[in-house]
Amino acid sequence: MRIGFIEDTHLRGGTQIWVTEANRFFINQGAETVILAPTGSFVAEECQAAGAQGFTYDYDAVISMDPINQKLWTEALQTCDVAICTVHPPRDSFHCSIFAGNCIKEHQLDTILIPKTGTIVPEYKREFYLPDESIRSTVITITDFTRKYLIDSYHIPEHLVELIYQGTDVKRFTPDQEKRNESLARYPLPKGASPVLGNVGTFEERKGQVVLLKAVTELVKGPLPNLHLILVGEGPDEEMLKTRVQELGLENNVSFFPFTREPVYVFERIDILVLSSLYKEGLPNVLLEAMSMKTPVVSSKMAGVPEIIKEGETGYMVEPGNSDQLAEAIHKLWSDQKAYTDMSENGRKLMENEFDKEVQFRKFLEYFNRICEK
């Protein structure tokens, strides 16, 4: 089995980390892998270092879809049995899955193209998910919400849309006292900070950190004056967020830390993981990881989130963009320590029973084998 990954982005978020982990797992299971991604991108470098054959391209130049890039993409795809293409936003008239589909069609490749998605963006075209019905193509969704949406709204045939949850590494994301001690050094906070909230992800508008800061302001001025929020990540809004913290007078209640490949230490350090996203989420890895670590979660209610957060059992959900609801849910969770403990245990059990990443990786391989045999 030769598995290709198409990842048209320079980001290094949860999806890209999943690609690097899937790449390593598939190689360890005896598969050969190919990574097709922008030159210098995180995912290209990580996958090649792990043993994938790399094909890289100029991120800006590829939108011309010229013969040089078409040749490169065709060379990358022609030896793959399957090619998984994350559905990223279009750039001008270019879209990665459509371009890949065109390469497969024009050169009559046997490669099965598999756009993979967890998010729903209403303005996205049907062709982003099923580029060309004259080639062999299916769709993998990582949430049932997304699967139903593609079937009901885009009228993609049900047999072409497969649900496979991504899962999390429950062995890696397990509470550990030594790591807990190390986390105190990695993430130093003011004495007496409590509760400690964490937000992990790209600093950009869709992640809703501005809304979270409003909620933190409300809590600090009210019932939780010693609350502390750590923001872990990188992105275009970082300087704006730091300025906003100063404007809100939260310098003693908010700390920024850089992107990390070891988020386990973040979860050891915090009391509550908050996902404040406004839109374009599927089933965020950070929620799965936190729950595996027995860290209770408060999240925006969207897409696949209700498939893991059972209200009052494994966490709390709020309407996206509602800072009052966010503040209320955080206070409610922290003020009831019995419910807090129950949620931490329930979340861990759910991850162990239904979202173990190794089990899910095997489901991907089983699916690839199944469709290749047809």
N, C-alpha and C positions, 0 to 999 in steps of 0.2 A: 504494500500500500504506500503510495506517494501522495502526501497531503500538502496542499499549498495554502498559504495565508496571504490575503491581500489586505493591507492596512494603510490606507491613504491618509496619514496624519503624522504630525510631529509630536502629538500629545504623548504623555506617559501616564494616563489615568488608569482606571480600573479595567477597562476593556483591553488596553495594551498589555497590562500586567497579565491578564488572563491569557492572551495570545502567547506570551513568553512561557507561561507555565504549561499551557496545552502543548506547545512545541516540544518542551522537554519531556513531557509525559509520553507523547506519541513516539518520540525517538527512543525512549527507554523501552517501549513496547515493541520495538523492531521496525517501526515505520520510517520512511524517509520523508523529510520535510523541505519545503521551499518557502522563503519569505520574499514577498514583493512589496516594497515599501520605499518611502522617500530616502534619499541619501542622507546619512547622518542621523536618522531618526532613532529614537530609543528602541523601538520594537525591532528594527532591522539589525541594530548592533547586538542586542540581547539574543535574538534568535540565531544569528550567525555564530555567535560565540558558543552557543549550545550545540551547534552541529548542523543547522539548516543551511541549505544552499541559498545564497543571497542574490537577489536581483534588485538593484536600487536605481532610482530615477530622480531627476530634478523635479521637486514638488511644484514649482511654478511653471516649468516648461511643459509638463505633461498635459496641461489643460488644452494645449493646441492639438493634441491627439494626432501628432504628425507621424509619418512612417517610421521614424527612428524609435519613438516610444511604442508604437504598435508592434514593431519587431521585438523590442525588449520584452513587452508583456506577453507576446506570443511564445517567445522562447521560455519564459518562466512557467507558462501554463501548459505547454504542450506535453510535458512528461508527467503532469499531475493526474491522478485518478479523480481527485476532488479538489476544489479550490474554495476555501471559505473566505468570503468577502464581507467585512464589517460595513454596514450601511452608514457611511459618513455623509455629511451635508454636501450638496452639489457645489461645484466651483465654476462659475460662469456656465457654460454649456457642458462642462465635463462632470461625469459621475462615474466613480470607480467601477461599480457593478455593471453599468451599461457599457463602459469601455471594455471591460473584461469579456462581457458577452459578445460584443462585436468582434473581438480578436478570436474568440472560440468559433464563432459562426463563419467568419471570412476565411479562416484557415482550416475549417472542418475538423476541429480538435474533438477528441473523445472525452475531454475533461468535463466533469459535472460541476457546474457553478452553483455555489450555495451561499447566497446572501444571508447574513446573520444579523439579527437585530433584537433589541430589547425595548426600544423606544418607539413612540408613535409621534410623528410630526405631521399634522394634517395636510400641510402643503406639499409633502413629498409625493412624487409620482409613483404610480403602480410599478413602473418600469425599474425603479430603484430596487424593488424586491424580486421581480420576475422580469428580467431585462429583455428576453427574447424567447418566445415560446417555441421557436424552431430548434433551440438547443436544449440539451439536457440540463435542467435546473430545478432546484427545490429551494425552500426557505427554512431556516432554523430560527425559531424565536426562543427567547430565554424566559418569557413569562406567558402564562395562559391568556392574560389580558391582551397582549400583543397578537397572539395567535388568532384569537377570536376577531380582533379588529381587522386583521388582514383578510380573513375569510369573509366577514360581513360587509366591510366598507370597500375593500379593493376587489372583492369577488375573486380572490385567488382560490383555486380548487383546494378543498380541504385536504386531499391526499398529498398535496405538495407543500404543506406547512407542518413542520415537525416541532413539537415543544420538547426542549431539553434544557433543564435548569443548569446554570453554570456551577453552582455549588461553591463551597469553600473548603480550605484545607483544615479540617478539624483537629488533626494531629498538631499542626503548627500553631493554630490559634486555640491554645489551651492555657488556662491560667497557670502561672508558674511563679513561685515566690522569688527565685533568683532574678527573673526578668522584672518582676515588680520592683525589686530593690534597684536594679539598673535603670528602670524608667524614671526614678526620682532624680537620678543624676542627669539623664538625657533631657528631661523636661522640668527644670527647676522653676518653682513657682513661689509666690509670696507665702510666708508662714501663715497658717490658718486658712488658706484657700479652701473653700468647701461650699457647695459641691463643685467638682471640676467637670466642666463640659468640654467635649471635643467635637470639632468639625474637621473632617479630612477630605480634601479634594481640591480641584482646580479653583483658583480664585477668579471667578468670572460671574457675570450677571445671573446666568441661569441657576447657579448654585445657591443663590439667595442669602449670601452672608450678610448683606445689608439688613435684611429682615431679621436675621438672627441677632445682630447687634442691637436692633430696636428692642427685641425681647429681653436681651441681657440688661439693657438700660432700665427697663421696667422692673426687672427682678432685683437688680442691685439697689435701686432707689426704694424698693419695697421689702418683700419678705426674705430676700437672700443677699444681704449686703456683702458677704464674703465670697460670693460666687466668682469663679474664674473660668474663662473660656480660652482654650488653646485652639488656634487656627493653624492647621498643618497642610502645607501645599505650596503651590506656586501658580502664577498666572497673570493675565493682563490687569486685573483689578487690585493687585497687591498694594500699590502705593495709595490708591483711592481708599482702600479699606483702612490702611494705617492712618490716613488723614481723618477718616470718619471716626475712628476710635478716639482720636484727640478731640475732635469737635464734640463728641458725646461725653467727654470726661471719663473715659473708661481705661485710661493708661494703666491703672492698678488692677484692672479686672480682665484684661485681654492680653494674651501673648501670641506672637507669631513664631512659627517654626517651619523650616524648609521641608520640601518633599522628602519622603522617606521610603525606602524599600523594605523597611522593617516596622510596619504599622503595629505589630504586636505590642511594642513598647508604648505606643500611644494608648492602646486599649487598657494596658496595665495601669497607666497613669490616671485615666479619667474615670469619672463615676457614671456619666451618661454620654452616649453618642447622639449628636443631633444632626439630622440630615434636613437641611432647610431649603432644598431645591424648589425652583419655581416651575420648571417644565423639563422635558426631554430627559427623563430617567426611565430605566427599564426595571431591573432588579439590582439595585446598587450593591456591588461587592462589599462596600464598607459596612453595610448593615449586616450582611451575612457574617463577616469577620468579627464584628463587635458582638453579635449574639453568640457566636461560637466561644468567645472569650468571657461570656457571662456578663457582658456590659449591657445594661438596659438601653433601649433606644427610643428616641422620639423622632418622628419623621413626617415629612409632607406626605399626604395621601395621594398617590398617583400611580398609574401604570401597574406594575407587578408588586408594589409594596404591600398591598393588602393580602397577598398570597403568603407572606411570611409574618407580618405583624397582625396578630389577632388582638383586637382592641382590649386592653386591660389584662391580657394574658401573656403576650410576648412583647408588649410595648404600647405606645400611644401614637396616634396619627392626628395630624391637623391639616386644615386646608392650606394649600400652597400660598405663600405671601401674607398670611395672617399672623402678625407678630403677637397679637393679644392671645390667640389660641396657643401659640408656641410657648409663650411665657407661662400660661396656665398649665399646660401639659407638663412642662419641666418642673414647676412647683408641685403639682399633684404627685408626680412620680417620686420626687425626693422627700416629700413630707410624709409619705406612707412607706415606712421601711419594710414592712411585711410584704406589701405588694411589690416593692423594689426587689426584694430577695426572690420572691416567687417568679417574677419576670426574668430575672437573670438565669434561674434554673430552667424555666420553660424554654427560653431561647436556645440554650445549649442543647437541650434534648431534641428540639426541632432540627437543629443543624446536624446532630449525630444521626437522627433517624431518616431524614429526607434530603439533606443538602450536602452530603459528603462529596467533596470535589473529585476524589479518585473514582468514586462510583459514577459520577456524572461524566468524567472523561471517558470512561469505558463505554458509556451509553453513546457518546459521540462516535467512537470507533465502531461500535456495533451498527450504528446507523449508516456510517460510510460503507461498511462491508455489505450491508443489506441493499443499499441503492446501487452499488456497483455490480451486484449479482443479477439485477433485473435485466 
